Amino acid sequence: MNEKLLLLVDYRDYFYIACGKGDACLDVQLFSQQLRRLNFDVEVKQFSDISFLRDNYSGWWVVYQSSEDPQLQYKSYIEDVILGLQWQGARLVPHINCFHAHHNKVFMEIFRDLSGVPAVQTISSREFGCLEELERGIDLITYPVVIKPSSGQGSAGVALAHGPSELLCLARKLSSTFCFKEFGKNMVKRVLGRPQKSLHRRKFIVQNFIAGLKDDYKVLVLGDRYYVLRRGNRKNDFRASGSGIFEYPPDAHKHLRHILDYSKEIFQAFDCPLLSLDIGYDGATCHLLEFQFMHFGTFAAERAEMYYVYSGNDWAEIREPCQLETVIAESMAMYIGKKEDKLL
């Protein structure tokens, strides 16, 4: 009997678990066809089609997406629906923690800390919900440090601070939630001697700076396929994300085994069907700079002429173009199969 699978698309009938061909979504018809080929009984619905009074998806696998709309309003709606499905007994792919980490670097760092993987702990972060929390702990920070907004893409808002005054200046701008109404209320509270609300409540993280990195590696893990892309840093900058300076093997081969072994260790520990990794390598140690489970770009896979699979205690290079709908469907099937095996 085929496994029942609910494929959730957005209000445009788009599916964005990974963003192929620039920023285009997957072909929903082709993707669902590939899932059916892999023996899933697929039902395609929009999020708003779900009625918890009428429908019961207990025991179903649910493949869903996230959203990067302004202020993440639609993402919040998606979370409501998938939490309801999980409560009802559906099995989310990926699991809810993966979704919550999307566009949420604060939770991403919490995910890192709770992963139990020693290899990812070379990056140490502190998370803050407002500027005042940073001010209280500013003397405990060792410099230089990297400061990041909790949401954003392409290294937007990411900056390097060399001391307390520079860090506070960057954090004040990054965390600002100023509005005249709240400012006026604070003025009244100050006169009355009452606690004032912070006007800097946009959450952010501060983490140790890994010196000497001239590039990083974007690794996409799609099931058992590993795609690797080297990204050079921007000119006179420590950031590689968004630089547009790309390079594929063979030049990456001198570090390739280290990068692949490291990626495999993380992927096996993180319990997910798909994974996007930003990895720095200083010549001796790999550093997990950032990671994402969904709604990531697939440029590294689409541009590559090869991918790598781990077989017989070694890595094999497979030269084959990436057909996203097929590869991602197979990745989902592989992940679900492993979950089913654990239930037996």
Phi and psi restraints in degrees (value plus and minus 20) as a CYANA .aco file:
   2 ASN   PHI     -87.8   -47.8
   2 ASN   PSI     124.8   164.8
   3 GLU   PHI     -91.0   -51.0
   3 GLU   PSI     117.6   157.6
   4 LYS   PHI    -102.3   -62.3
   4 LYS   PSI     111.3   151.3
   5 LEU   PHI    -155.5  -115.5
   5 LEU   PSI     107.4   147.4
   6 LEU   PHI    -119.6   -79.6
   6 LEU   PSI     101.6   141.6
   7 LEU   PHI    -124.8   -84.8
   7 LEU   PSI      94.5   134.5
   8 LEU   PHI    -119.2   -79.2
   8 LEU   PSI     103.5   143.5
   9 VAL   PHI    -131.2   -91.2
   9 VAL   PSI     144.8   184.8
  10 ASP   PHI    -105.1   -65.1
  10 ASP   PSI    -190.8  -150.8
  11 TYR   PHI     -87.9   -47.9
  11 TYR   PSI     -31.8     8.2
  12 ARG   PHI    -121.5   -81.5
  12 ARG   PSI     -14.6    25.4
  13 ASP   PHI      44.9    84.9
  13 ASP   PSI      11.3    51.3
  14 TYR   PHI    -118.6   -78.6
  14 TYR   PSI     134.4   174.4
  15 PHE   PHI    -151.4  -111.4
  15 PHE   PSI      99.7   139.7
  16 TYR   PHI    -142.6  -102.6
  16 TYR   PSI      14.2    54.2
  17 ILE   PHI     -81.6   -41.6
  17 ILE   PSI     -48.4    -8.4
  18 ALA   PHI    -163.0  -123.0
  18 ALA   PSI     128.7   168.7
  19 CYS   PHI    -126.3   -86.3
  19 CYS   PSI      80.3   120.3
  20 GLY   PHI    -115.2   -75.2
  20 GLY   PSI     145.6   185.6
  21 LYS   PHI      31.1    71.1
  21 LYS   PSI      39.4    79.4
  22 GLY   PHI      65.9   105.9
  22 GLY   PSI    -122.1   -82.1
  23 ASP   PHI    -148.0  -108.0
  23 ASP   PSI       4.5    44.5
  24 ALA   PHI    -101.0   -61.0
  24 ALA   PSI     132.9   172.9
  25 CYS   PHI    -104.3   -64.3
  25 CYS   PSI     151.6   191.6
  26 LEU   PHI     -90.2   -50.2
  26 LEU   PSI     134.0   174.0
  27 ASP   PHI     -95.2   -55.2
  27 ASP   PSI      88.6   128.6
  28 VAL   PHI     -81.1   -41.1
  28 VAL   PSI     -62.4   -22.4
  29 GLN   PHI     -83.2   -43.2
  29 GLN   PSI     -66.1   -26.1
  30 LEU   PHI     -86.7   -46.7
  30 LEU   PSI     -61.1   -21.1
  31 PHE   PHI     -82.7   -42.7
  31 PHE   PSI     -65.9   -25.9
  32 SER   PHI     -86.1   -46.1
  32 SER   PSI     -54.3   -14.3
  33 GLN   PHI     -82.8   -42.8
  33 GLN   PSI     -61.7   -21.7
  34 GLN   PHI     -86.1   -46.1
  34 GLN   PSI     -57.1   -17.1
  35 LEU   PHI     -86.2   -46.2
  35 LEU   PSI     -59.1   -19.1
  36 ARG   PHI     -86.0   -46.0
  36 ARG   PSI     -56.8   -16.8
  37 ARG   PHI     -80.5   -40.5
  37 ARG   PSI     -47.9    -7.9
  38 LEU   PHI    -114.0   -74.0
  38 LEU   PSI       0.5    40.5
  39 ASN   PHI      53.9    93.9
  39 ASN   PSI      14.4    54.4
  40 PHE   PHI    -125.3   -85.3
  40 PHE   PSI     120.2   160.2
  41 ASP   PHI    -109.7   -69.7
  41 ASP   PSI      77.8   117.8
  42 VAL   PHI    -116.3   -76.3
  42 VAL   PSI     112.0   152.0
  43 GLU   PHI    -139.9   -99.9
  43 GLU   PSI     104.4   144.4
  44 VAL   PHI    -121.9   -81.9
  44 VAL   PSI     105.2   145.2
  45 LYS   PHI    -162.1  -122.1
  45 LYS   PSI     134.8   174.8
  46 GLN   PHI     -99.5   -59.5
  46 GLN   PSI     138.2   178.2
  47 PHE   PHI     -77.7   -37.7
  47 PHE   PSI     -58.6   -18.6
  48 SER   PHI     -93.4   -53.4
  48 SER   PSI     -30.0    10.0
  49 ASP   PHI     -97.0   -57.0
  49 ASP   PSI     -36.0     4.0
  50 ILE   PHI     -95.9   -55.9
  50 ILE   PSI     106.1   146.1
  51 SER   PHI    -139.4   -99.4
  51 SER   PSI      95.3   135.3
  52 PHE   PHI     -96.5   -56.5
  52 PHE   PSI     -32.9     7.1
  53 LEU   PHI    -101.2   -61.2
  53 LEU   PSI     -50.8   -10.8
  54 ARG   PHI    -120.5   -80.5
  54 ARG   PSI     -61.2   -21.2
  55 ASP   PHI    -117.8   -77.8
  55 ASP   PSI     128.3   168.3
  56 ASN   PHI    -154.7  -114.7
  56 ASN   PSI      90.8   130.8
  57 TYR   PHI    -127.6   -87.6
  57 TYR   PSI       4.0    44.0
  58 SER   PHI     -79.3   -39.3
  58 SER   PSI     107.7   147.7
  59 GLY   PHI      67.3   107.3
  59 GLY   PSI     -31.1     8.9
  60 TRP   PHI     -97.2   -57.2
  60 TRP   PSI     129.7   169.7
  61 TRP   PHI    -103.9   -63.9
  61 TRP   PSI     116.9   156.9
  62 VAL   PHI    -142.0  -102.0
  62 VAL   PSI      93.2   133.2
  63 VAL   PHI    -118.9   -78.9
  63 VAL   PSI     100.9   140.9
  64 TYR   PHI    -156.0  -116.0
  64 TYR   PSI    -198.0  -158.0
  65 GLN   PHI    -153.2  -113.2
  65 GLN   PSI     155.0   195.0
  66 SER   PHI    -131.7   -91.7
  66 SER   PSI    -185.8  -145.8
  67 SER   PHI    -170.1  -130.1
  67 SER   PSI     128.6   168.6
  68 GLU   PHI    -139.8   -99.8
  68 GLU   PSI      15.9    55.9
  69 ASP   PHI     -89.2   -49.2
  69 ASP   PSI     138.7   178.7
  70 PRO   PHI     -73.3   -33.3
  70 PRO   PSI     111.4   151.4
  71 GLN   PHI      43.0    83.0
  71 GLN   PSI     -10.6    29.4
  72 LEU   PHI      36.8    76.8
  72 LEU   PSI      15.9    55.9
  73 GLN   PHI     -87.1   -47.1
  73 GLN   PSI     -66.9   -26.9
  74 TYR   PHI     -90.4   -50.4
  74 TYR   PSI     -51.1   -11.1
  75 LYS   PHI     -80.4   -40.4
  75 LYS   PSI     -58.8   -18.8
  76 SER   PHI     -82.9   -42.9
  76 SER   PSI     -59.1   -19.1
  77 TYR   PHI     -85.6   -45.6
  77 TYR   PSI     -64.3   -24.3
  78 ILE   PHI     -76.7   -36.7
  78 ILE   PSI     -62.6   -22.6
  79 GLU   PHI     -80.1   -40.1
  79 GLU   PSI     -60.3   -20.3
  80 ASP   PHI     -78.6   -38.6
  80 ASP   PSI     -65.2   -25.2
  81 VAL   PHI     -88.6   -48.6
  81 VAL   PSI     -65.9   -25.9
  82 ILE   PHI     -92.2   -52.2
  82 ILE   PSI     -49.1    -9.1
  83 LEU   PHI     -85.5   -45.5
  83 LEU   PSI     -58.7   -18.7
  84 GLY   PHI     -83.2   -43.2
  84 GLY   PSI     -62.0   -22.0
  85 LEU   PHI     -84.3   -44.3
  85 LEU   PSI     -61.2   -21.2
  86 GLN   PHI     -84.1   -44.1
  86 GLN   PSI     -62.7   -22.7
  87 TRP   PHI     -79.6   -39.6
  87 TRP   PSI     -57.3   -17.3
  88 GLN   PHI     -92.1   -52.1
  88 GLN   PSI     -37.7     2.3
  89 GLY   PHI      94.3   134.3
  89 GLY   PSI     -13.8    26.2
  90 ALA   PHI     -91.9   -51.9
  90 ALA   PSI     137.9   177.9
  91 ARG   PHI    -130.4   -90.4
  91 ARG   PSI      88.7   128.7
  92 LEU   PHI     -98.2   -58.2
  92 LEU   PSI     119.3   159.3
  93 VAL   PHI    -149.7  -109.7
  93 VAL   PSI      88.2   128.2
  94 PRO   PHI     -99.6   -59.6
  94 PRO   PSI     156.1   196.1
  95 HIS   PHI     -90.2   -50.2
  95 HIS   PSI     144.2   184.2
  96 ILE   PHI     -80.0   -40.0
  96 ILE   PSI     -51.6   -11.6
  97 ASN   PHI     -85.5   -45.5
  97 ASN   PSI     -52.8   -12.8
  98 CYS   PHI     -84.8   -44.8
  98 CYS   PSI     -63.3   -23.3
  99 PHE   PHI     -82.8   -42.8
  99 PHE   PSI     -64.5   -24.5
 100 HIS   PHI     -84.8   -44.8
 100 HIS   PSI     -46.2    -6.2
 101 ALA   PHI     -97.6   -57.6
 101 ALA   PSI     -34.3     5.7
 102 HIS   PHI     -90.1   -50.1
 102 HIS   PSI     109.2   149.2
 103 HIS   PHI      34.4    74.4
 103 HIS   PSI      14.8    54.8
 104 ASN   PHI    -168.4  -128.4
 104 ASN   PSI      58.9    98.9
 105 LYS   PHI     -87.2   -47.2
 105 LYS   PSI     -43.7    -3.7
 106 VAL   PHI     -82.4   -42.4
 106 VAL   PSI     -70.1   -30.1
 107 PHE   PHI     -90.2   -50.2
 107 PHE   PSI     -50.1   -10.1
 108 MET   PHI     -78.1   -38.1
 108 MET   PSI     -62.1   -22.1
 109 GLU   PHI     -91.5   -51.5
 109 GLU   PSI     -54.7   -14.7
 110 ILE   PHI     -84.0   -44.0
 110 ILE   PSI     -61.8   -21.8
 111 PHE   PHI     -77.8   -37.8
 111 PHE   PSI     -65.7   -25.7
 112 ARG   PHI     -78.1   -38.1
 112 ARG   PSI     -68.9   -28.9
 113 ASP   PHI     -83.6   -43.6
 113 ASP   PSI     -54.9   -14.9
 114 LEU   PHI    -111.8   -71.8
 114 LEU   PSI     -20.5    19.5
 115 SER   PHI     -89.3   -49.3
 115 SER   PSI     -46.3    -6.3
 116 GLY   PHI      55.6    95.6
 116 GLY   PSI      -5.0    35.0
 117 VAL   PHI    -120.8   -80.8
 117 VAL   PSI      87.9   127.9
 118 PRO   PHI     -78.1   -38.1
 118 PRO   PSI     -51.8   -11.8
 119 ALA   PHI     -85.1   -45.1
 119 ALA   PSI     -40.5    -0.5
 120 VAL   PHI    -116.2   -76.2
 120 VAL   PSI     -17.9    22.1
 121 GLN   PHI    -110.8   -70.8
 121 GLN   PSI     -12.7    27.3
 122 THR   PHI     -89.7   -49.7
 122 THR   PSI     -40.9    -0.9
 123 ILE   PHI    -116.3   -76.3
 123 ILE   PSI     102.2   142.2
 124 SER   PHI    -138.7   -98.7
 124 SER   PSI     104.5   144.5
 125 SER   PHI    -141.1  -101.1
 125 SER   PSI     133.7   173.7
 126 ARG   PHI    -141.4  -101.4
 126 ARG   PSI     114.9   154.9
 127 GLU   PHI    -126.5   -86.5
 127 GLU   PSI     120.7   160.7
 128 PHE   PHI    -152.2  -112.2
 128 PHE   PSI     119.5   159.5
 129 GLY   PHI    -114.9   -74.9
 129 GLY   PSI     -32.7     7.3
 130 CYS   PHI    -181.6  -141.6
 130 CYS   PSI     146.3   186.3
 131 LEU   PHI     -82.6   -42.6
 131 LEU   PSI     -57.8   -17.8
 132 GLU   PHI     -82.6   -42.6
 132 GLU   PSI     -51.9   -11.9
 133 GLU   PHI     -86.8   -46.8
 133 GLU   PSI     -58.4   -18.4
 134 LEU   PHI     -86.1   -46.1
 134 LEU   PSI     -63.9   -23.9
 135 GLU   PHI     -78.1   -38.1
 135 GLU   PSI     -57.4   -17.4
 136 ARG   PHI     -88.8   -48.8
 136 ARG   PSI     -49.0    -9.0
 137 GLY   PHI    -132.0   -92.0
 137 GLY   PSI      -3.9    36.1
 138 ILE   PHI     -81.7   -41.7
 138 ILE   PSI     -51.5   -11.5
 139 ASP   PHI     -96.1   -56.1
 139 ASP   PSI     -29.4    10.6
 140 LEU   PHI    -113.8   -73.8
 140 LEU   PSI     -19.3    20.7
 141 ILE   PHI    -116.0   -76.0
 141 ILE   PSI     116.0   156.0
 142 THR   PHI    -121.1   -81.1
 142 THR   PSI     111.8   151.8
 143 TYR   PHI    -124.4   -84.4
 143 TYR   PSI     137.9   177.9
 144 PRO   PHI     -96.7   -56.7
 144 PRO   PSI     140.1   180.1
 145 VAL   PHI    -155.7  -115.7
 145 VAL   PSI     138.1   178.1
 146 VAL   PHI    -122.8   -82.8
 146 VAL   PSI     114.0   154.0
 147 ILE   PHI    -133.3   -93.3
 147 ILE   PSI     117.2   157.2
 148 LYS   PHI    -155.6  -115.6
 148 LYS   PSI     123.0   163.0
 149 PRO   PHI     -91.0   -51.0
 149 PRO   PSI     137.1   177.1
 150 SER   PHI     -90.4   -50.4
 150 SER   PSI     -51.9   -11.9
 151 SER   PHI    -142.5  -102.5
 151 SER   PSI     138.3   178.3
 152 GLY   PHI     117.0   157.0
 152 GLY   PSI     146.8   186.8
 153 GLN   PHI    -161.4  -121.4
 153 GLN   PSI     141.8   181.8
 154 GLY   PHI      44.6    84.6
 154 GLY   PSI      10.0    50.0
 155 SER   PHI      44.7    84.7
 155 SER   PSI      -1.8    38.2
 156 ALA   PHI     -82.2   -42.2
 156 ALA   PSI     108.9   148.9
 157 GLY   PHI      63.7   103.7
 157 GLY   PSI     -26.5    13.5
 158 VAL   PHI    -100.2   -60.2
 158 VAL   PSI     111.0   151.0
 159 ALA   PHI    -165.9  -125.9
 159 ALA   PSI     142.4   182.4
 160 LEU   PHI    -129.6   -89.6
 160 LEU   PSI     109.7   149.7
 161 ALA   PHI    -137.1   -97.1
 161 ALA   PSI     114.8   154.8
 162 HIS   PHI    -122.9   -82.9
 162 HIS   PSI     -24.8    15.2
 163 GLY   PHI    -185.8  -145.8
 163 GLY   PSI     153.6   193.6
 164 PRO   PHI     -79.1   -39.1
 164 PRO   PSI     -64.8   -24.8
 165 SER   PHI     -85.7   -45.7
 165 SER   PSI     -60.0   -20.0
 166 GLU   PHI     -86.7   -46.7
 166 GLU   PSI     -60.8   -20.8
 167 LEU   PHI     -83.7   -43.7
 167 LEU   PSI     -64.6   -24.6
 168 LEU   PHI     -84.4   -44.4
 168 LEU   PSI     -57.1   -17.1
 169 CYS   PHI     -84.3   -44.3
 169 CYS   PSI     -65.4   -25.4
 170 LEU   PHI     -85.1   -45.1
 170 LEU   PSI     -62.9   -22.9
 171 ALA   PHI     -87.1   -47.1
 171 ALA   PSI     -56.2   -16.2
 172 ARG   PHI     -81.8   -41.8
 172 ARG   PSI     -61.6   -21.6
 173 LYS   PHI     -91.3   -51.3
 173 LYS   PSI     -62.8   -22.8
 174 LEU   PHI     -87.2   -47.2
 174 LEU   PSI     -54.7   -14.7
 175 SER   PHI    -117.9   -77.9
 175 SER   PSI     -18.3    21.7
 176 SER   PHI     -80.9   -40.9
 176 SER   PSI     109.9   149.9
 177 THR   PHI    -148.0  -108.0
 177 THR   PSI      13.3    53.3
 178 PHE   PHI     -80.9   -40.9
 178 PHE   PSI     115.5   155.5
 179 CYS   PHI    -167.7  -127.7
 179 CYS   PSI     128.3   168.3
 180 PHE   PHI     -83.7   -43.7
 180 PHE   PSI     -53.7   -13.7
 181 LYS   PHI     -83.4   -43.4
 181 LYS   PSI     -68.3   -28.3
 182 GLU   PHI     -87.7   -47.7
 182 GLU   PSI     -56.3   -16.3
 183 PHE   PHI     -80.7   -40.7
 183 PHE   PSI     -63.4   -23.4
 184 GLY   PHI     -83.6   -43.6
 184 GLY   PSI     -62.5   -22.5
 185 LYS   PHI     -81.9   -41.9
 185 LYS   PSI     -58.9   -18.9
 186 ASN   PHI     -84.2   -44.2
 186 ASN   PSI     -56.4   -16.4
 187 MET   PHI     -81.9   -41.9
 187 MET   PSI     -62.1   -22.1
 188 VAL   PHI     -86.0   -46.0
 188 VAL   PSI     -65.0   -25.0
 189 LYS   PHI     -81.3   -41.3
 189 LYS   PSI     -56.3   -16.3
 190 ARG   PHI     -83.2   -43.2
 190 ARG   PSI     -62.7   -22.7
 191 VAL   PHI     -84.2   -44.2
 191 VAL   PSI     -58.3   -18.3
 192 LEU   PHI    -103.4   -63.4
 192 LEU   PSI     -23.3    16.7
 193 GLY   PHI      53.4    93.4
 193 GLY   PSI       6.5    46.5
 194 ARG   PHI    -121.4   -81.4
 194 ARG   PSI     136.1   176.1
 195 PRO   PHI     -80.6   -40.6
 195 PRO   PSI     118.7   158.7
 196 GLN   PHI    -121.0   -81.0
 196 GLN   PSI     129.2   169.2
 197 LYS   PHI    -102.1   -62.1
 197 LYS   PSI     118.7   158.7
 198 SER   PHI     -83.0   -43.0
 198 SER   PSI     120.1   160.1
 199 LEU   PHI    -120.8   -80.8
 199 LEU   PSI      -4.0    36.0
 200 HIS   PHI    -156.6  -116.6
 200 HIS   PSI      51.6    91.6
 201 ARG   PHI    -131.8   -91.8
 201 ARG   PSI      -1.6    38.4
 202 ARG   PHI    -105.8   -65.8
 202 ARG   PSI      96.6   136.6
 203 LYS   PHI     -86.8   -46.8
 203 LYS   PSI     133.5   173.5
 204 PHE   PHI    -175.4  -135.4
 204 PHE   PSI     149.7   189.7
 205 ILE   PHI    -148.3  -108.3
 205 ILE   PSI     133.5   173.5
 206 VAL   PHI    -146.5  -106.5
 206 VAL   PSI     107.3   147.3
 207 GLN   PHI    -157.8  -117.8
 207 GLN   PSI     140.4   180.4
 208 ASN   PHI     -83.6   -43.6
 208 ASN   PSI     126.7   166.7
 209 PHE   PHI    -112.4   -72.4
 209 PHE   PSI     108.7   148.7
 210 ILE   PHI    -113.8   -73.8
 210 ILE   PSI      88.4   128.4
 211 ALA   PHI     -98.7   -58.7
 211 ALA   PSI     136.0   176.0
 212 GLY   PHI      65.1   105.1
 212 GLY   PSI     -15.1    24.9
 213 LEU   PHI    -105.7   -65.7
 213 LEU   PSI      99.7   139.7
 214 LYS   PHI    -117.7   -77.7
 214 LYS   PSI     -25.6    14.4
 215 ASP   PHI    -182.5  -142.5
 215 ASP   PSI     159.3   199.3
 216 ASP   PHI    -164.2  -124.2
 216 ASP   PSI     154.1   194.1
 217 TYR   PHI    -139.2   -99.2
 217 TYR   PSI     105.3   145.3
 218 LYS   PHI    -111.3   -71.3
 218 LYS   PSI      98.3   138.3
 219 VAL   PHI    -138.1   -98.1
 219 VAL   PSI     103.0   143.0
 220 LEU   PHI    -123.5   -83.5
 220 LEU   PSI     104.0   144.0
 221 VAL   PHI    -127.9   -87.9
 221 VAL   PSI      92.1   132.1
 222 LEU   PHI    -137.6   -97.6
 222 LEU   PSI      75.2   115.2
 223 GLY   PHI      48.1    88.1
 223 GLY   PSI    -134.3   -94.3
 224 ASP   PHI    -124.9   -84.9
 224 ASP   PSI     -10.1    29.9
 225 ARG   PHI    -121.6   -81.6
 225 ARG   PSI     112.2   152.2
 226 TYR   PHI    -137.2   -97.2
 226 TYR   PSI      98.5   138.5
 227 TYR   PHI    -127.8   -87.8
 227 TYR   PSI     113.0   153.0
 228 VAL   PHI    -144.6  -104.6
 228 VAL   PSI     112.2   152.2
 229 LEU   PHI    -155.2  -115.2
 229 LEU   PSI     109.8   149.8
 230 ARG   PHI    -111.6   -71.6
 230 ARG   PSI     115.4   155.4
 231 ARG   PHI    -139.9   -99.9
 231 ARG   PSI     103.7   143.7
 232 GLY   PHI     -98.8   -58.8
 232 GLY   PSI     132.9   172.9
 233 ASN   PHI     -87.7   -47.7
 233 ASN   PSI     134.8   174.8
 234 ARG   PHI     -83.5   -43.5
 234 ARG   PSI     137.4   177.4
 235 LYS   PHI     -82.5   -42.5
 235 LYS   PSI     108.1   148.1
 236 ASN   PHI      35.3    75.3
 236 ASN   PSI      19.7    59.7
 237 ASP   PHI    -164.9  -124.9
 237 ASP   PSI     135.0   175.0
 238 PHE   PHI    -113.4   -73.4
 238 PHE   PSI     -22.2    17.8
 239 ARG   PHI    -120.3   -80.3
 239 ARG   PSI     116.6   156.6
 240 ALA   PHI    -123.2   -83.2
 240 ALA   PSI     -51.3   -11.3
 241 SER   PHI     -80.5   -40.5
 241 SER   PSI     107.2   147.2
 242 GLY   PHI      63.1   103.1
 242 GLY   PSI     -14.7    25.3
 243 SER   PHI     -93.4   -53.4
 243 SER   PSI     -49.8    -9.8
 244 GLY   PHI      56.7    96.7
 244 GLY   PSI     -12.6    27.4
 245 ILE   PHI    -118.1   -78.1
 245 ILE   PSI      79.2   119.2
 246 PHE   PHI    -133.3   -93.3
 246 PHE   PSI     129.5   169.5
 247 GLU   PHI    -173.4  -133.4
 247 GLU   PSI     112.9   152.9
 248 TYR   PHI    -120.6   -80.6
 248 TYR   PSI     149.4   189.4
 249 PRO   PHI     -73.2   -33.2
 249 PRO   PSI     131.9   171.9
 250 PRO   PHI    -108.6   -68.6
 250 PRO   PSI     -34.1     5.9
 251 ASP   PHI     -80.5   -40.5
 251 ASP   PSI     -48.5    -8.5
 252 ALA   PHI     -95.9   -55.9
 252 ALA   PSI     -29.1    10.9
 253 HIS   PHI     -83.3   -43.3
 253 HIS   PSI     -45.4    -5.4
 254 LYS   PHI     -85.0   -45.0
 254 LYS   PSI     -43.5    -3.5
 255 HIS   PHI    -136.6   -96.6
 255 HIS   PSI     -16.8    23.2
 256 LEU   PHI     -80.5   -40.5
 256 LEU   PSI     -64.1   -24.1
 257 ARG   PHI     -80.2   -40.2
 257 ARG   PSI     -62.9   -22.9
 258 HIS   PHI     -81.1   -41.1
 258 HIS   PSI     -65.4   -25.4
 259 ILE   PHI     -84.0   -44.0
 259 ILE   PSI     -64.4   -24.4
 260 LEU   PHI     -87.5   -47.5
 260 LEU   PSI     -64.5   -24.5
 261 ASP   PHI     -81.1   -41.1
 261 ASP   PSI     -61.8   -21.8
 262 TYR   PHI     -85.0   -45.0
 262 TYR   PSI     -64.6   -24.6
 263 SER   PHI     -82.0   -42.0
 263 SER   PSI     -61.3   -21.3
 264 LYS   PHI     -83.5   -43.5
 264 LYS   PSI     -62.1   -22.1
 265 GLU   PHI     -80.3   -40.3
 265 GLU   PSI     -62.4   -22.4
 266 ILE   PHI     -89.4   -49.4
 266 ILE   PSI     -65.7   -25.7
 267 PHE   PHI     -80.2   -40.2
 267 PHE   PSI     -61.4   -21.4
 268 GLN   PHI     -87.0   -47.0
 268 GLN   PSI     -48.1    -8.1
 269 ALA   PHI    -106.6   -66.6
 269 ALA   PSI     -45.4    -5.4
 270 PHE   PHI    -106.9   -66.9
 270 PHE   PSI     -30.3     9.7
 271 ASP   PHI      36.5    76.5
 271 ASP   PSI      51.8    91.8
 272 CYS   PHI    -174.2  -134.2
 272 CYS   PSI     137.2   177.2
 273 PRO   PHI    -103.5   -63.5
 273 PRO   PSI     -48.9    -8.9
 274 LEU   PHI    -155.6  -115.6
 274 LEU   PSI     128.9   168.9
 275 LEU   PHI    -173.3  -133.3
 275 LEU   PSI     112.7   152.7
 276 SER   PHI    -131.1   -91.1
 276 SER   PSI     105.7   145.7
 277 LEU   PHI    -141.8  -101.8
 277 LEU   PSI     116.8   156.8
 278 ASP   PHI    -128.4   -88.4
 278 ASP   PSI      92.7   132.7
 279 ILE   PHI    -139.4   -99.4
 279 ILE   PSI     108.4   148.4
 280 GLY   PHI    -119.5   -79.5
 280 GLY   PSI     121.8   161.8
 281 TYR   PHI    -150.4  -110.4
 281 TYR   PSI      99.5   139.5
 282 ASP   PHI    -115.4   -75.4
 282 ASP   PSI      -7.6    32.4
 283 GLY   PHI      79.4   119.4
 283 GLY   PSI     -36.3     3.7
 284 ALA   PHI    -153.8  -113.8
 284 ALA   PSI     -54.8   -14.8
 285 THR   PHI    -152.8  -112.8
 285 THR   PSI     120.6   160.6
 286 CYS   PHI    -109.1   -69.1
 286 CYS   PSI     124.3   164.3
 287 HIS   PHI    -148.9  -108.9
 287 HIS   PSI     105.8   145.8
 288 LEU   PHI    -103.8   -63.8
 288 LEU   PSI      81.5   121.5
 289 LEU   PHI     -95.2   -55.2
 289 LEU   PSI     -67.5   -27.5
 290 GLU   PHI    -173.6  -133.6
 290 GLU   PSI     145.4   185.4
 291 PHE   PHI    -172.7  -132.7
 291 PHE   PSI     138.0   178.0
 292 GLN   PHI    -169.9  -129.9
 292 GLN   PSI     124.1   164.1
 293 PHE   PHI    -123.7   -83.7
 293 PHE   PSI     -40.0     0.0
 294 MET   PHI    -176.8  -136.8
 294 MET   PSI     139.5   179.5
 295 HIS   PHI      37.7    77.7
 295 HIS   PSI      19.8    59.8
 296 PHE   PHI    -124.5   -84.5
 296 PHE   PSI     138.5   178.5
 297 GLY   PHI     -93.1   -53.1
 297 GLY   PSI     128.9   168.9
 298 THR   PHI    -133.8   -93.8
 298 THR   PSI       2.1    42.1
 299 PHE   PHI     -75.3   -35.3
 299 PHE   PSI     -62.3   -22.3
 300 ALA   PHI     -81.1   -41.1
 300 ALA   PSI     -53.3   -13.3
 301 ALA   PHI    -101.5   -61.5
 301 ALA   PSI     -62.2   -22.2
 302 GLU   PHI     -89.9   -49.9
 302 GLU   PSI     -52.6   -12.6
 303 ARG   PHI    -102.0   -62.0
 303 ARG   PSI     -45.6    -5.6
 304 ALA   PHI     -90.4   -50.4
 304 ALA   PSI     127.3   167.3
 305 GLU   PHI    -116.7   -76.7
 305 GLU   PSI     -24.6    15.4
 306 MET   PHI    -170.2  -130.2
 306 MET   PSI     142.9   182.9
 307 TYR   PHI    -157.7  -117.7
 307 TYR   PSI     154.1   194.1
 308 TYR   PHI    -144.7  -104.7
 308 TYR   PSI     120.5   160.5
 309 VAL   PHI    -147.6  -107.6
 309 VAL   PSI     127.4   167.4
 310 TYR   PHI    -113.1   -73.1
 310 TYR   PSI      99.5   139.5
 311 SER   PHI    -168.0  -128.0
 311 SER   PSI     110.1   150.1
 312 GLY   PHI      41.8    81.8
 312 GLY   PSI      19.9    59.9
 313 ASN   PHI      45.2    85.2
 313 ASN   PSI       3.1    43.1
 314 ASP   PHI    -172.1  -132.1
 314 ASP   PSI     147.7   187.7
 315 TRP   PHI    -118.1   -78.1
 315 TRP   PSI     112.4   152.4
 316 ALA   PHI    -131.1   -91.1
 316 ALA   PSI     116.7   156.7
 317 GLU   PHI    -112.1   -72.1
 317 GLU   PSI     105.6   145.6
 318 ILE   PHI    -134.8   -94.8
 318 ILE   PSI     100.8   140.8
 319 ARG   PHI    -113.2   -73.2
 319 ARG   PSI      87.9   127.9
 320 GLU   PHI    -183.9  -143.9
 320 GLU   PSI     113.4   153.4
 321 PRO   PHI     -87.1   -47.1
 321 PRO   PSI     135.2   175.2
 322 CYS   PHI    -116.1   -76.1
 322 CYS   PSI      97.1   137.1
 323 GLN   PHI    -120.3   -80.3
 323 GLN   PSI      82.3   122.3
 324 LEU   PHI     -75.7   -35.7
 324 LEU   PSI     -67.8   -27.8
 325 GLU   PHI     -78.8   -38.8
 325 GLU   PSI     -60.6   -20.6
 326 THR   PHI     -89.9   -49.9
 326 THR   PSI     -66.7   -26.7
 327 VAL   PHI     -85.4   -45.4
 327 VAL   PSI     -62.8   -22.8
 328 ILE   PHI     -90.5   -50.5
 328 ILE   PSI     -57.7   -17.7
 329 ALA   PHI     -81.2   -41.2
 329 ALA   PSI     -64.0   -24.0
 330 GLU   PHI     -85.4   -45.4
 330 GLU   PSI     -54.4   -14.4
 331 SER   PHI     -85.5   -45.5
 331 SER   PSI     -62.1   -22.1
 332 MET   PHI     -82.6   -42.6
 332 MET   PSI     -64.8   -24.8
 333 ALA   PHI     -82.8   -42.8
 333 ALA   PSI     -59.7   -19.7
 334 MET   PHI     -84.0   -44.0
 334 MET   PSI     -63.5   -23.5
 335 TYR   PHI     -85.0   -45.0
 335 TYR   PSI     -67.3   -27.3
 336 ILE   PHI     -83.1   -43.1
 336 ILE   PSI     -59.4   -19.4
 337 GLY   PHI     -80.2   -40.2
 337 GLY   PSI     -61.0   -21.0
 338 LYS   PHI     -86.8   -46.8
 338 LYS   PSI     -57.4   -17.4
 339 LYS   PHI     -85.0   -45.0
 339 LYS   PSI     -62.3   -22.3
 340 GLU   PHI     -83.1   -43.1
 340 GLU   PSI     -60.2   -20.2
 341 ASP   PHI     -81.4   -41.4
 341 ASP   PSI     -55.4   -15.4
 342 LYS   PHI     -91.0   -51.0
 342 LYS   PSI     -45.5    -5.5
 343 LEU   PHI    -100.9   -60.9
 343 LEU   PSI     -38.8     1.2
